[in-house]
Amino acid sequence: MSKTLAIIGSGWAGYTLSQKVSPALYNIVVISPIRTIQYTPLLASAACGLFNFRLAEEPIRRKSRTSVKYYKATAENIDLQKRVISCKAYSTLPEEEDSHFDVSYDEIAIAPGCDIQTFGTPGAKEHAYFLKTTSDARLIQQRLLEVLDMASLPNTSEQAQRDLLSIRIVGGGAIGIEAAAELFDLWQEEMRHLYAHLDGKLTITIHDVADKLLGTFDASLSEYAMESLRSKPAVRIATGSHITRVDADAITTKEHGRLPFGMLIWATGNGVHPLVEALPVKKPEKGMPRILTDRQLRVLAPDGGVVQGAYALGDAADVEGESLPTLAEVALQKAEYLVAVLNKKGRTGAGVGGDGTEIQPQPFEYKQRALLAYLGQRDGIIGGRQEWKGNSAWLAWRSGSLGWTRSWRRRVMIMISWAFIWLGGRDIARR
């Protein structure tokens, strides 16, 4: 009889496991509040009309893998000794709001991802937009069109126009910078012609508490990025900016007081997931709480021992002693490693040798890949073993966008969308 493999989460790690672990070897159960993988590097492009929102996600349920069970629910707790997950249905239907159920498992892969990090800033969750899901991207596009239309009303004063057309992005990492770049391209190439009466009034301000942007890149590339962004007429950089409060139409900073906005995008990084915070497992003494694993991705108990049958990966986990970044590439590599481990274990039995000792798989090793960031107007930077900047880096970044999708169908459809935009403009600003 096949063992049950429970997968918590449908992100880069959870989705890869759900699609590549053999259903002939395991009864696969996926528990996640989101029924699709969200291609987070593509969300800013989708928000700015470069392709349909559907192309920035991929469903868990597939006709070719109908044996994979998916439960639209949140995992509230895991009894790692009894191997039981306590779940709550994730639904907007009133009759399902308080629906609870348990799932038993033999093996578990814990990959719930991270929560939104607002650093406890009052009003941030209520009034800011985020870039975590395709729903977020759709809301950002709708908000942008709304403020443009409101600023176009005949009774809107010039100052009110400038306030409405002030877009503020909190976070100077790759997500925030790429959101600013894509929004600038959309305005510069399309919308300023459609809203010619508003040309020169839209601004995009990037706020970050650090003294530089893109801190994960080499200092020279970070400086290049800042100079590139400053050269764009609508873009402003506000480093060393400490936001103390967010209201419906303004942020308050220690340095400059009240600053109005028409749209606020919050892209400050990751916060601990509630499930991870509640689990009785080993976690780092400093920094964001994450599940610590050994180099075989097995969950470690508080005393450092291995929790049998439990693995953790993705942004919610880290290998003890390594401090790997919370990047999609790390989650993908861990997932590919664990797929191979689980499939081999399923084929050979319990992973026990002829002498009765457990067979240890080769340890996981992360292979550093290039870091990419888009800066707008076909300019970009690439960091890593080789450093690129300018148009060639943009080409690598744009072509790399296709590599994030998990299916050839979406790659083809994205390329078709780009071709139509080149011929006739984006759907939200047709020629």
Secondary structure, DSSP 8 states (H G I E B T S, - for coil): --EEEEEE--SHHHHHHHHHS-TTTEEEEEEESSSEEE-GGGHHHHHTTSS-GGGGEEES--GGGTTSEEEEEEEEEEETTTTEEEEEE--SSGGGTT-EEEEE-SEEEE----EE--TT-TTHHHH-B--SSHHHHHHHHHHHHHHHHHHTSTT--HHHHHHHTEEEEE--SHHHHHHHHHHHHHIIIIIHHHTGGGTTT-EEEEEESSSSS-TTS-HHHHHHHHHHHHTSTTEEEEES--EEEE-SSEEEETTTEEEE-SEEEE---EE--HHHHHS-S---SSSS--EEE-TT-EEE-TTS-EEEEEEE-STTEEETTT-----HHHHHHHHHHHHHHHHHHHHHSSSB-TTS-B------------EEEE-SSS-EEEESSS-EEEHHHHHHHHHHHHHHSS-HHHHHHHHHHHHHHHHH--GGG--
